[in-house]
Amino acid sequence: MGQQEIYDFLKKSKEQWFTTKQISESLELSRGSVTACLKKLRKSGLVLHRPTGVTNQYEYKFKK
């Protein structure tokens, strides 16, 4: 489990945006783990993120 698994998941669906909840349910991982990994991937510039309109909720997508 880790960043690579989440990165690969996003890479498979390059054009689709996912919430942390959707990623955690699809990969059967805790939201906390997914959030921590996504934060690292964002800092590395490997994924895109955008707010969903709900406070502190974002959608993530593979960066081409």
N, CA, C and O atoms as a printed pandas DataFrame, in Angstrom:
     atom_number atom_name residue_name chain_id  residue_number  x_coord  y_coord  z_coord
0              1         N          MET        A               1    0.849   -1.186    0.000
1              2        CA          MET        A               1    0.000    0.000    0.000
2              3         C          MET        A               1    0.871    1.216    0.000
3              4         O          MET        A               1    1.913    1.264    0.654
4              5         N          GLY        A               2    0.429    2.201   -0.745
5              6        CA          GLY        A               2    1.159    3.443   -0.712
6              7         C          GLY        A               2    0.909    4.305   -1.921
7              8         O          GLY        A               2   -0.052    4.138   -2.672
8              9         N          GLN        A               3    1.820    5.231   -2.067
9             10        CA          GLN        A               3    1.701    6.208   -3.137
10            11         C          GLN        A               3    1.646    5.555   -4.512
11            12         O          GLN        A               3    0.877    5.980   -5.374
12            13         N          GLN        A               4    2.457    4.528   -4.715
13            14        CA          GLN        A               4    2.511    3.890   -6.029
14            15         C          GLN        A               4    1.158    3.294   -6.414
15            16         O          GLN        A               4    0.737    3.396   -7.566
16            17         N          GLU        A               5    0.489    2.681   -5.465
17            18        CA          GLU        A               5   -0.816    2.072   -5.734
18            19         C          GLU        A               5   -1.843    3.146   -6.127
19            20         O          GLU        A               5   -2.630    2.947   -7.052
20            21         N          ILE        A               6   -1.829    4.260   -5.432
21            22        CA          ILE        A               6   -2.752    5.358   -5.731
22            23         C          ILE        A               6   -2.384    6.005   -7.063
23            24         O          ILE        A               6   -3.257    6.319   -7.872
24            25         N          TYR        A               7   -1.100    6.198   -7.281
25            26        CA          TYR        A               7   -0.611    6.758   -8.543
26            27         C          TYR        A               7   -1.048    5.884   -9.722
27            28         O          TYR        A               7   -1.533    6.389  -10.734
28            29         N          ASP        A               8   -0.871    4.571   -9.579
29            30        CA          ASP        A               8   -1.277    3.644  -10.645
30            31         C          ASP        A               8   -2.782    3.675  -10.876
31            32         O          ASP        A               8   -3.239    3.606  -12.017
32            33         N          PHE        A               9   -3.558    3.779   -9.789
33            34        CA          PHE        A               9   -5.017    3.860   -9.898
34            35         C          PHE        A               9   -5.423    5.095  -10.707
35            36         O          PHE        A               9   -6.258    5.002  -11.607
36            37         N          LEU        A              10   -4.838    6.239  -10.387
37            38        CA          LEU        A              10   -5.167    7.469  -11.108
38            39         C          LEU        A              10   -4.684    7.414  -12.556
39            40         O          LEU        A              10   -5.339    7.938  -13.457
40            41         N          LYS        A              11   -3.551    6.787  -12.766
41            42        CA          LYS        A              11   -2.988    6.685  -14.111
42            43         C          LYS        A              11   -3.880    5.858  -15.041
43            44         O          LYS        A              11   -3.952    6.135  -16.238
44            45         N          LYS        A              12   -4.558    4.844  -14.493
45            46        CA          LYS        A              12   -5.441    3.986  -15.299
46            47         C          LYS        A              12   -6.635    4.760  -15.852
47            48         O          LYS        A              12   -7.146    4.437  -16.924
48            49         N          SER        A              13   -7.071    5.769  -15.128
49            50        CA          SER        A              13   -8.224    6.579  -15.549
50            51         C          SER        A              13   -7.784    8.028  -15.676
51            52         O          SER        A              13   -8.233    8.895  -14.926
52            53         N          LYS        A              14   -6.910    8.278  -16.623
53            54        CA          LYS        A              14   -6.243    9.581  -16.751
54            55         C          LYS        A              14   -7.186   10.769  -16.878
55            56         O          LYS        A              14   -6.863   11.859  -16.405
56            57         N          GLU        A              15   -8.327   10.587  -17.495
57            58        CA          GLU        A              15   -9.221   11.717  -17.744
58            59         C          GLU        A              15  -10.261   11.934  -16.651
59            60         O          GLU        A              15  -10.999   12.918  -16.691
60            61         N          GLN        A              16  -10.331   11.043  -15.687
61            62        CA          GLN        A              16  -11.381   11.106  -14.668
62            63         C          GLN        A              16  -10.857   11.699  -13.366
63            64         O          GLN        A              16   -9.717   11.450  -12.974
64            65         N          TRP        A              17  -11.703   12.491  -12.695
65            66        CA          TRP        A              17  -11.402   13.057  -11.384
66            67         C          TRP        A              17  -12.000   12.165  -10.307
67            68         O          TRP        A              17  -13.099   11.636  -10.478
68            69         N          PHE        A              18  -11.281   11.993   -9.191
69            70        CA          PHE        A              18  -11.737   11.148   -8.089
70            71         C          PHE        A              18  -11.603   11.893   -6.764
71            72         O          PHE        A              18  -10.660   12.659   -6.562
72            73         N          THR        A              19  -12.557   11.658   -5.865
73            74        CA          THR        A              19  -12.437   12.182   -4.506
74            75         C          THR        A              19  -11.624   11.182   -3.683
75            76         O          THR        A              19  -11.418   10.040   -4.092
76            77         N          THR        A              20  -11.171   11.634   -2.526
77            78        CA          THR        A              20  -10.450   10.748   -1.613
78            79         C          THR        A              20  -11.311    9.548   -1.249
79            80         O          THR        A              20  -10.819    8.423   -1.170
80            81         N          LYS        A              21  -12.596    9.793   -1.027
81            82        CA          LYS        A              21  -13.520    8.714   -0.672
82            83         C          LYS        A              21  -13.595    7.674   -1.779
83            84         O          LYS        A              21  -13.541    6.476   -1.504
84            85         N          GLN        A              22  -13.717    8.111   -3.021
85            86        CA          GLN        A              22  -13.803    7.184   -4.149
86            87         C          GLN        A              22  -12.530    6.349   -4.274
87            88         O          GLN        A              22  -12.595    5.147   -4.531
88            89         N          ILE        A              23  -11.387    6.982   -4.095
89            90        CA          ILE        A              23  -10.114    6.266   -4.187
90            91         C          ILE        A              23  -10.004    5.248   -3.057
91            92         O          ILE        A              23   -9.627    4.099   -3.284
92            93         N          SER        A              24  -10.333    5.673   -1.843
93            94        CA          SER        A              24  -10.200    4.769   -0.697
94            95         C          SER        A              24  -11.142    3.571   -0.818
95            96         O          SER        A              24  -10.767    2.455   -0.458
96            97         N          GLU        A              25  -12.347    3.787   -1.314
97            98        CA          GLU        A              25  -13.293    2.680   -1.489
98            99         C          GLU        A              25  -12.850    1.741   -2.608
99           100         O          GLU        A              25  -12.978    0.523   -2.479
100          101         N          SER        A              26  -12.336    2.289   -3.693
101          102        CA          SER        A              26  -11.903    1.463   -4.820
102          103         C          SER        A              26  -10.704    0.599   -4.458
103          104         O          SER        A              26  -10.621   -0.556   -4.876
104          105         N          LEU        A              27   -9.778    1.149   -3.687
105          106        CA          LEU        A              27   -8.558    0.423   -3.335
106          107         C          LEU        A              27   -8.646   -0.269   -1.980
107          108         O          LEU        A              27   -7.709   -0.945   -1.554
108          109         N          GLU        A              28   -9.785   -0.093   -1.308
109          110        CA          GLU        A              28   -9.998   -0.670    0.018
110          111         C          GLU        A              28   -8.905   -0.247    1.002
111          112         O          GLU        A              28   -8.313   -1.074    1.696
112          113         N          LEU        A              29   -8.657    1.063    1.039
113          114        CA          LEU        A              29   -7.684    1.665    1.945
114          115         C          LEU        A              29   -8.397    2.688    2.812
115          116         O          LEU        A              29   -9.478    3.158    2.456
116          117         N          SER        A              30   -7.807    3.034    3.940
117          118        CA          SER        A              30   -8.419    4.042    4.795
118          119         C          SER        A              30   -8.288    5.417    4.142
119          120         O          SER        A              30   -7.343    5.678    3.398
120          121         N          ARG        A              31   -9.238    6.278    4.429
121          122        CA          ARG        A              31   -9.193    7.639    3.868
122          123         C          ARG        A              31   -7.974    8.389    4.359
123          124         O          ARG        A              31   -7.387    9.180    3.620
124          125         N          GLY        A              32   -7.591    8.147    5.597
125          126        CA          GLY        A              32   -6.417    8.815    6.146
126          127         C          GLY        A              32   -5.152    8.473    5.381
127          128         O          GLY        A              32   -4.343    9.353    5.089
128          129         N          SER        A              33   -4.978    7.209    5.058
129          130        CA          SER        A              33   -3.810    6.769    4.290
130          131         C          SER        A              33   -3.823    7.375    2.888
131          132         O          SER        A              33   -2.799    7.840    2.388
132          133         N          VAL        A              34   -4.992    7.359    2.271
133          134        CA          VAL        A              34   -5.124    7.916    0.918
134          135         C          VAL        A              34   -4.829    9.419    0.940
135          136         O          VAL        A              34   -4.124    9.926    0.067
136          137         N          THR        A              35   -5.361   10.120    1.922
137          138        CA          THR        A              35   -5.136   11.560    2.033
138          139         C          THR        A              35   -3.656   11.866    2.186
139          140         O          THR        A              35   -3.141   12.772    1.531
140          141         N          ALA        A              36   -2.966   11.125    3.042
141          142        CA          ALA        A              36   -1.536   11.350    3.259
142          143         C          ALA        A              36   -0.742   11.099    1.977
143          144         O          ALA        A              36    0.154   11.873    1.642
144          145         N          CYS        A              37   -1.066   10.026    1.264
145          146        CA          CYS        A              37   -0.363    9.718    0.015
146          147         C          CYS        A              37   -0.646   10.758   -1.058
147          148         O          CYS        A              37    0.257   11.159   -1.792
148          149         N          LEU        A              38   -1.897   11.195   -1.150
149          150        CA          LEU        A              38   -2.246   12.215   -2.148
150          151         C          LEU        A              38   -1.535   13.531   -1.866
151          152         O          LEU        A              38   -1.145   14.238   -2.795
152          153         N          LYS        A              39   -1.365   13.859   -0.608
153          154        CA          LYS        A              39   -0.648   15.079   -0.230
154          155         C          LYS        A              39    0.793   15.016   -0.736
155          156         O          LYS        A              39    1.317   15.999   -1.260
156          157         N          LYS        A              40    1.424   13.867   -0.578
157          158        CA          LYS        A              40    2.796   13.688   -1.045
158          159         C          LYS        A              40    2.867   13.733   -2.570
159          160         O          LYS        A              40    3.785   14.324   -3.139
160          161         N          LEU        A              41    1.896   13.107   -3.224
161          162        CA          LEU        A              41    1.861   13.115   -4.684
162          163         C          LEU        A              41    1.626   14.526   -5.224
163          164         O          LEU        A              41    2.186   14.898   -6.255
164          165         N          ARG        A              42    0.797   15.309   -4.530
165          166        CA          ARG        A              42    0.564   16.705   -4.926
166          167         C          ARG        A              42    1.850   17.510   -4.815
167          168         O          ARG        A              42    2.194   18.271   -5.720
168          169         N          LYS        A              43    2.554   17.342   -3.711
169          170        CA          LYS        A              43    3.805   18.081   -3.504
170          171         C          LYS        A              43    4.853   17.705   -4.547
171          172         O          LYS        A              43    5.684   18.531   -4.923
172          173         N          SER        A              44    4.814   16.470   -5.009
173          174        CA          SER        A              44    5.746   15.998   -6.031
174          175         C          SER        A              44    5.343   16.469   -7.425
175          176         O          SER        A              44    6.128   16.371   -8.368
176          177         N          GLY        A              45    4.118   16.982   -7.552
177          178        CA          GLY        A              45    3.630   17.453   -8.845
178          179         C          GLY        A              45    3.163   16.334   -9.758
179          180         O          GLY        A              45    3.088   16.515  -10.974
180          181         N          LEU        A              46    2.848   15.178   -9.187
181          182        CA          LEU        A              46    2.456   14.027  -10.000
182          183         C          LEU        A              46    0.955   13.914  -10.227
183          184         O          LEU        A              46    0.520   13.193  -11.125
184          185         N          VAL        A              47    0.156   14.617   -9.426
185          186        CA          VAL        A              47   -1.294   14.602   -9.601
186          187         C          VAL        A              47   -1.828   16.035   -9.566
187          188         O          VAL        A              47   -1.223   16.930   -8.977
188          189         N          LEU        A              48   -2.963   16.221  -10.204
189          190        CA          LEU        A              48   -3.666   17.507  -10.169
190          191         C          LEU        A              48   -4.757   17.433   -9.116
191          192         O          LEU        A              48   -5.263   16.350   -8.823
192          193         N          HIS        A              49   -5.121   18.559   -8.552
193          194        CA          HIS        A              49   -6.238   18.581   -7.607
194          195         C          HIS        A              49   -7.038   19.856   -7.814
195          196         O          HIS        A              49   -6.517   20.874   -8.269
196          197         N          ARG        A              50   -8.318   19.774   -7.468
197          198        CA          ARG        A              50   -9.209   20.930   -7.560
198          199         C          ARG        A              50  -10.260   20.804   -6.457
199          200         O          ARG        A              50  -10.639   19.697   -6.077
200          201         N          PRO        A              51  -10.727   21.943   -5.949
201          202        CA          PRO        A              51  -11.776   21.884   -4.924
202          203         C          PRO        A              51  -13.094   21.413   -5.523
203          204         O          PRO        A              51  -13.379   21.661   -6.695
204          205         N          THR        A              52  -13.894   20.731   -4.707
205          206        CA          THR        A              52  -15.184   20.222   -5.170
206          207         C          THR        A              52  -16.316   21.195   -4.876
207          208         O          THR        A              52  -17.425   21.035   -5.385
208          209         N          GLY        A              53  -16.039   22.192   -4.064
209          210        CA          GLY        A              53  -17.084   23.117   -3.637
210          211         C          GLY        A              53  -17.520   22.842   -2.214
211          212         O          GLY        A              53  -18.168   23.681   -1.587
212          213         N          VAL        A              54  -17.172   21.674   -1.701
213          214        CA          VAL        A              54  -17.433   21.313   -0.319
214          215         C          VAL        A              54  -16.166   21.656    0.471
215          216         O          VAL        A              54  -15.055   21.405    0.004
216          217         N          THR        A              55  -16.331   22.222    1.651
217          218        CA          THR        A              55  -15.186   22.650    2.451
218          219         C          THR        A              55  -14.182   21.521    2.634
219          220         O          THR        A              55  -14.539   20.417    3.045
220          221         N          ASN        A              56  -12.929   21.811    2.326
221          222        CA          ASN        A              56  -11.809   20.876    2.492
222          223         C          ASN        A              56  -11.961   19.566    1.736
223          224         O          ASN        A              56  -11.416   18.545    2.158
224          225         N          GLN        A              57  -12.677   19.574    0.645
225          226        CA          GLN        A              57  -12.803   18.372   -0.169
226          227         C          GLN        A              57  -12.275   18.669   -1.570
227          228         O          GLN        A              57  -12.618   19.682   -2.179
228          229         N          TYR        A              58  -11.441   17.770   -2.061
229          230        CA          TYR        A              58  -10.818   17.947   -3.364
230          231         C          TYR        A              58  -11.018   16.723   -4.231
231          232         O          TYR        A              58  -11.311   15.631   -3.745
232          233         N          GLU        A              59  -10.854   16.934   -5.528
233          234        CA          GLU        A              59  -10.841   15.838   -6.488
234          235         C          GLU        A              59   -9.431   15.758   -7.043
235          236         O          GLU        A              59   -8.736   16.768   -7.157
236          237         N          TYR        A              60   -9.017   14.545   -7.386
237          238        CA          TYR        A              60   -7.658   14.315   -7.853
238          239         C          TYR        A              60   -7.666   13.618   -9.194
239          240         O          TYR        A              60   -8.583   12.865   -9.523
240          241         N          LYS        A              61   -6.608   13.890   -9.973
241          242        CA          LYS        A              61   -6.503   13.347  -11.319
242          243         C          LYS        A              61   -5.027   13.175  -11.649
243          244         O          LYS        A              61   -4.183   13.931  -11.168
244          245         N          PHE        A              62   -4.724   12.188  -12.463
245          246        CA          PHE        A              62   -3.358   11.955  -12.931
246          247         C          PHE        A              62   -2.893   13.145  -13.761
247          248         O          PHE        A              62   -3.629   13.642  -14.614
248          249         N          LYS        A              63   -1.685   13.591  -13.510
249          250        CA          LYS        A              63   -1.125   14.690  -14.291
250          251         C          LYS        A              63   -0.361   14.098  -15.481
251          252         O          LYS        A              63    0.514   13.249  -15.312
252          253         N          LYS        A              64   -0.705   14.556  -16.672
253          254        CA          LYS        A              64   -0.097   14.025  -17.903
254          255         C          LYS        A              64    1.321   14.466  -18.045
255          256         O          LYS        A              64    1.983   14.113  -19.020
